[in-house]
Amino acid sequence: MARRKVLVAVGVATGALVVGVVPGLGVGPGSARALAQYGQRRRARERLVVPAGDRFELLGESLRGGTRVAFGTIEAVLPISAGAVPVVMRTPGGERFQVDVLRRDAKGPAGVADTNELSLFIANRGDGATPTEEAQAHAARGLAAWIGERLAGREGDAVAALADASEAGDAGLLTFRERQKAHPGGVFSLWS
């Protein structure tokens, strides 16, 4: 992981040097405007905050922070935000990350883990091309198995209830494609 960060830093520094040295590669007015608009959207959006306390609810199932699933631990479950249920987890190595639980869509992109009715995506600020950490993927699969076991025979009803839910003007539980359409350019990670 540290090597990747060093390589990214070297790449960014090299790119900045090239832009500053090579004529015609400077940032134009259109780029500056797009960057300013992105900054405004990012500042304007409501930041996700992990709720206080150690009791949470996930799809109608009550659980405590620290609940263990295969290959990971559930730290917190947040209310629906931008069409997904954000779940804060930790890998066995202690790495904290976010899983977004969305409705499953047979025609949409596959999540890192699926249940009968849900797709789970790692919120790693990627565009679908960003590699997922293997430990995070295993923990997300453990969460999917936990959901499947806990909601056996009633998962459809729990998902339907969340799809209709509306908290603070949110549209309820969406599919990945519905979320992309409703929130284009959205940044959904707690750490963004």
Disulfide bonds with the S-S distance in Angstrom:
none
